[in-house]
């Protein structure tokens, strides 16, 4: 018997804040500058939804560890500047949050520092304060289930009673691996076909989320 949903776990970038477009643009720029030409689709496929460690490992394999470290330093600095210049919540997210009565938390591949910044700029930090979890707290990032299982444990909820809202393929894979229901948001950069899979509902408008959660 399927357990009712007791907790909604949100990814951050691309689900709460519309920051993935910034990240993709910057990764393409840095690739061109540092010797790894990438298209936006390449960046979505290789980097989006993954942890710093996973991204840097892939860059190091191609360009060496020193270049990977420089790449990441530049990415963090440029991303901070771009966020300060204007970052908004994902379209429909405020309406979705207003319609959700279940407990919520955040579990992201991003660092706590980055989330404090992006959630703070968009006015969302207070909504999730004290219930924000980062992949830096677990041994393995997405697509491993570690982060979502950690969030469920900290929130005191059975993984089988958790729903995860994600916009990346590694994210929905991690939710499935954790034994949680996945809601794949295809209104951003990741095509819907990359999110489809068992135990996964794909949505294109965040305003649909409260109704889908109510259906279980």
Secondary structure, 3 states (H helix, E strand, C coil): CCCCCCEEEECCECCCECCHHHHHHHHHHHHHHHCCCCCHHHHHHHCCCCCHHHHHHHHHHHHCHHHHHHHHHHHHHHHHHHHHHCCCECCCHHHHHHCCCCEEEEEECCCHHHHHHHHHHCCCHHHHCCCEEEHHHCCCCCCCCHHHHHHHHHHCCCHHHEEEEECCHHHHHHHHHCCCEEEEECCCCCCHHHCCCCCEEEECCHHHHHHHHHHC
